[in-house]
Amino acid sequence: MSILDKSSDRRTTAQAVQERVVELIVDRGLVTGAPLPTEPEIMNALGVSRNSVREALKGLQALGIVEIRHGYGTFVGAAPLRAMEPALLLHARISGKGDRRSLHDMVEIRALLENGLIRRSAVELTGEHIAALELELAALEEHGETEQAKHDHRFHELLYEPLGNQMALELIGMFWDVYHQLEGELGRPETNAAQTVHEHRQIIEALRARDPERAAEMIDRHFADVRARIDRLPAAAPAEPTAGRGFSG
């Protein structure tokens, strides 16, 4: 068996143990913050070695599924969706150097998510919720040139927080953070702060009118600038042929 084959086997074993630890958490009804069984108990329950358990727990810790508190034990973590952010950012950055597909996919997913949520918001948001949006819009209008991203982000949070879908908020927040980490590569937006305020005001007007279709249309327009910036990215140069190259040493 080659070194690569052995490495693949180790990854497969580690992943299998991770999956079994997750099954143990679910089967025992453990919730966020609850202590996991001790390492010897997990070893006995799964029939694996101490090293396998420790490797699995370290992998699950990186994903936020477990939390290791040295001196106290291991506990069920919150498993935030933000754990996917580094991988999403990598895909997006690679896409920015290539065919841009991942970037387009990321924007499409967020647009579809917000399009569905805004329709609910148009029906469910109260006058108090809309008043909070007005206050955030006023802050955006006042400080837009220096704090546009901050107030724009908070405005979108306020659009959907009252709906109570925490997973949707986490996903939108993750897409938002990845996008803003890429801003230097995407170039400056075509819309200025005044145009952003105008777009947000149209969203509020649609919410006040209890018009889901109009609200969804305004949200879709809000993403037009992002799509245009992605399309303006230069195409990647053709990759050099790798035939005949190998590893030295």
C-alpha positions as CSV (number, residue, x, y, z in Angstrom):
1,M,0.0,0.0,0.0
2,S,1.4,3.4,-0.9
3,I,1.8,6.4,1.5
4,L,-1.1,8.1,-0.2
5,D,-3.4,5.1,0.3
6,K,-2.5,4.8,4.0
7,S,-3.2,8.5,4.4
8,S,-6.6,8.1,2.8
9,D,-7.4,5.2,5.0
10,R,-6.5,7.2,8.1
11,R,-8.8,10.0,7.0
12,T,-11.6,7.6,6.3
13,T,-11.2,6.0,9.8
14,A,-11.1,9.4,11.5
15,Q,-14.2,10.5,9.7
16,A,-16.0,7.3,10.6
17,V,-15.2,7.8,14.3
18,Q,-16.4,11.4,14.1
19,E,-19.7,10.2,12.6
20,R,-20.1,7.7,15.4
21,V,-19.4,10.3,18.1
22,V,-22.1,12.5,16.5
23,E,-24.5,9.5,16.5
24,L,-23.6,8.9,20.2
25,I,-24.5,12.5,21.0
26,V,-27.8,12.2,19.2
27,D,-28.7,8.8,20.6
28,R,-28.1,9.9,24.2
29,G,-30.1,13.1,23.7
30,L,-27.3,15.4,24.6
31,V,-27.9,19.1,23.9
32,T,-25.6,22.1,23.5
33,G,-23.5,22.6,26.6
34,A,-24.1,19.0,27.9
35,P,-20.9,17.0,28.9
36,L,-19.9,14.2,26.6
37,P,-18.9,10.8,28.1
38,T,-15.3,10.5,29.2
39,E,-12.7,9.3,26.6
40,P,-12.6,5.7,28.2
41,E,-16.4,5.6,28.0
42,I,-16.4,6.7,24.3
43,M,-13.7,4.1,23.6
44,N,-15.8,1.4,25.1
45,A,-19.0,2.5,23.5
46,L,-17.4,2.7,20.0
47,G,-14.8,0.0,20.3
48,V,-11.9,2.2,19.1
49,S,-8.6,3.3,20.5
50,R,-7.8,6.4,22.6
51,N,-5.9,8.0,19.7
52,S,-8.9,7.5,17.4
53,V,-11.2,9.2,19.9
54,R,-8.9,12.1,20.5
55,E,-8.4,12.6,16.7
56,A,-12.1,12.5,16.2
57,L,-12.8,15.0,19.0
58,K,-10.2,17.4,17.7
59,G,-11.9,17.3,14.2
60,L,-15.3,17.9,15.7
61,Q,-13.9,20.7,17.8
62,A,-12.8,22.5,14.6
63,L,-16.4,22.2,13.3
64,G,-17.8,23.6,16.6
65,I,-19.7,20.3,17.2
66,V,-17.8,19.7,20.5
67,E,-16.1,22.1,22.8
68,I,-13.0,20.8,24.7
69,R,-12.5,22.6,28.0
70,H,-9.1,21.6,29.3
71,G,-9.3,20.5,32.9
72,Y,-13.1,20.2,32.7
73,G,-14.0,17.8,29.9
74,T,-15.6,17.8,26.5
75,F,-19.0,19.3,25.9
76,V,-21.6,19.4,23.1
77,G,-20.8,22.6,21.0
78,A,-23.2,24.9,19.3
79,A,-22.1,23.7,15.9
80,P,-22.3,27.1,14.2
81,L,-22.8,27.2,10.5
82,R,-19.9,29.7,10.4
83,A,-17.6,26.7,10.7
84,M,-18.1,26.4,6.9
85,E,-16.9,30.0,6.3
86,P,-13.2,29.2,5.6
87,A,-14.1,26.6,3.0
88,L,-16.6,28.9,1.4
89,L,-14.1,31.7,1.3
90,L,-11.5,29.4,-0.4
91,H,-14.0,28.3,-3.1
92,A,-15.0,31.9,-3.7
93,R,-11.4,33.1,-4.0
94,I,-10.5,30.3,-6.3
95,S,-13.6,31.1,-8.4
96,G,-12.5,34.8,-8.5
97,K,-9.4,33.6,-10.4
98,G,-11.2,31.2,-12.7
99,D,-14.7,30.8,-14.2
100,R,-16.4,32.7,-11.3
101,R,-19.0,29.9,-10.9
102,S,-18.6,29.6,-7.1
103,L,-19.1,33.4,-6.7
104,H,-22.2,33.4,-8.8
105,D,-23.5,30.4,-6.9
106,M,-22.9,32.0,-3.6
107,V,-24.7,35.2,-4.6
108,E,-27.6,33.2,-6.1
109,I,-28.1,31.2,-2.9
110,R,-28.2,34.3,-0.8
111,A,-30.5,36.0,-3.2
112,L,-32.9,33.0,-3.2
113,L,-32.8,32.8,0.5
114,E,-33.6,36.5,1.0
115,N,-36.2,36.5,-1.8
116,G,-38.2,33.8,0.1
117,L,-37.7,35.5,3.5
118,I,-38.6,39.0,2.4
119,R,-42.0,37.6,1.2
120,R,-42.7,36.4,4.8
121,S,-41.4,39.7,6.2
122,A,-43.9,41.7,4.0
123,V,-46.7,39.7,5.7
124,E,-45.4,39.3,9.2
125,L,-43.4,42.4,10.2
126,T,-45.2,44.8,12.5
127,G,-45.1,48.6,12.6
128,E,-42.6,48.3,15.4
129,H,-40.3,46.2,13.3
130,I,-40.6,48.6,10.3
131,A,-39.8,51.5,12.7
132,A,-36.6,49.8,13.6
133,L,-35.7,49.5,9.9
134,E,-36.4,53.2,9.5
135,L,-34.0,54.0,12.3
136,E,-31.3,51.9,10.8
137,L,-31.9,53.4,7.4
138,A,-31.5,56.9,8.9
139,A,-28.1,55.8,10.4
140,L,-27.1,54.5,7.0
141,E,-28.1,57.8,5.4
142,E,-26.2,59.8,8.0
143,H,-23.0,57.7,8.1
144,G,-23.2,55.8,4.8
145,E,-19.8,57.0,3.4
146,T,-17.9,55.7,6.4
147,E,-20.0,52.9,7.9
148,Q,-22.1,51.8,4.9
149,A,-21.3,48.1,5.3
150,K,-22.1,48.1,9.0
151,H,-25.5,49.7,8.7
152,D,-26.4,47.8,5.5
153,H,-25.6,44.5,7.3
154,R,-27.7,45.4,10.3
155,F,-30.6,46.5,8.0
156,H,-30.7,43.1,6.4
157,E,-30.6,41.4,9.9
158,L,-33.6,43.5,11.0
159,L,-35.5,42.4,7.9
160,Y,-35.4,38.8,9.0
161,E,-34.8,38.6,12.7
162,P,-38.5,38.8,13.6
163,L,-39.2,35.7,11.5
164,G,-37.3,33.6,14.1
165,N,-35.3,31.5,11.6
166,Q,-31.8,31.5,13.2
167,M,-30.3,29.1,10.6
168,A,-31.3,31.5,7.8
169,L,-29.7,34.4,9.7
170,E,-26.5,32.5,10.2
171,L,-26.3,31.6,6.5
172,I,-26.9,35.2,5.4
173,G,-24.3,36.4,7.9
174,M,-21.8,33.9,6.6
175,F,-22.4,34.8,3.0
176,W,-22.1,38.5,4.0
177,D,-18.8,38.0,5.8
178,V,-17.3,36.1,2.9
179,Y,-18.4,38.6,0.4
180,H,-16.9,41.5,2.3
181,Q,-13.6,39.7,2.7
182,L,-13.6,39.5,-1.1
183,E,-14.4,43.2,-1.7
184,G,-10.8,44.1,-2.4
185,E,-10.7,41.6,-5.2
186,L,-14.2,42.4,-6.6
187,G,-13.6,46.2,-6.9
188,R,-15.7,49.1,-5.6
189,P,-19.5,48.9,-6.0
190,E,-21.1,50.9,-8.7
191,T,-23.9,52.0,-6.3
192,N,-22.9,54.8,-3.8
193,A,-24.3,55.3,-0.3
194,A,-27.2,57.5,-1.6
195,Q,-28.3,54.8,-4.1
196,T,-28.1,52.1,-1.3
197,V,-30.3,54.3,0.9
198,H,-32.8,54.7,-2.0
199,E,-32.9,50.9,-2.6
200,H,-33.5,50.2,1.1
201,R,-36.2,52.8,1.3
202,Q,-38.0,51.1,-1.6
203,I,-37.8,47.8,0.4
204,I,-39.4,49.5,3.4
205,E,-42.2,51.0,1.2
206,A,-43.0,47.5,-0.1
207,L,-43.1,46.2,3.5
208,R,-45.4,49.0,4.5
209,A,-47.7,48.2,1.6
210,R,-47.7,44.5,2.6
211,D,-46.6,43.7,-1.0
212,P,-44.5,40.5,-1.0
213,E,-43.9,40.6,-4.8
214,R,-42.7,44.1,-4.8
215,A,-40.5,43.4,-1.7
216,A,-38.9,40.4,-3.5
217,E,-38.3,42.5,-6.6
218,M,-36.5,45.1,-4.6
219,I,-34.3,42.5,-2.9
220,D,-33.4,41.0,-6.3
221,R,-32.4,44.4,-7.6
222,H,-30.2,44.8,-4.5
223,F,-28.0,42.0,-5.8
224,A,-27.7,43.3,-9.3
225,D,-24.6,45.3,-8.4
226,V,-22.9,42.3,-6.9
227,R,-23.5,40.2,-9.9
228,A,-22.2,43.0,-12.2
229,R,-19.0,43.2,-10.1
230,I,-18.4,39.5,-10.4
231,D,-19.0,39.6,-14.2
232,R,-16.3,42.3,-14.5
233,L,-13.6,40.1,-13.0
234,P,-10.9,39.3,-15.6
235,A,-11.0,35.8,-16.9
236,A,-8.3,33.5,-15.7
237,A,-5.3,32.7,-17.9
238,P,-5.3,29.1,-19.3
239,A,-3.6,26.7,-16.9
240,E,-0.1,25.5,-17.9
241,P,0.0,21.8,-18.9
242,T,1.2,19.6,-16.1
243,A,1.9,16.4,-18.1
244,G,5.3,14.9,-17.4
245,R,5.7,16.7,-14.1
246,G,6.2,14.7,-11.0
247,F,7.3,15.0,-7.4
248,S,11.0,15.1,-6.7
249,G,12.8,13.8,-3.7
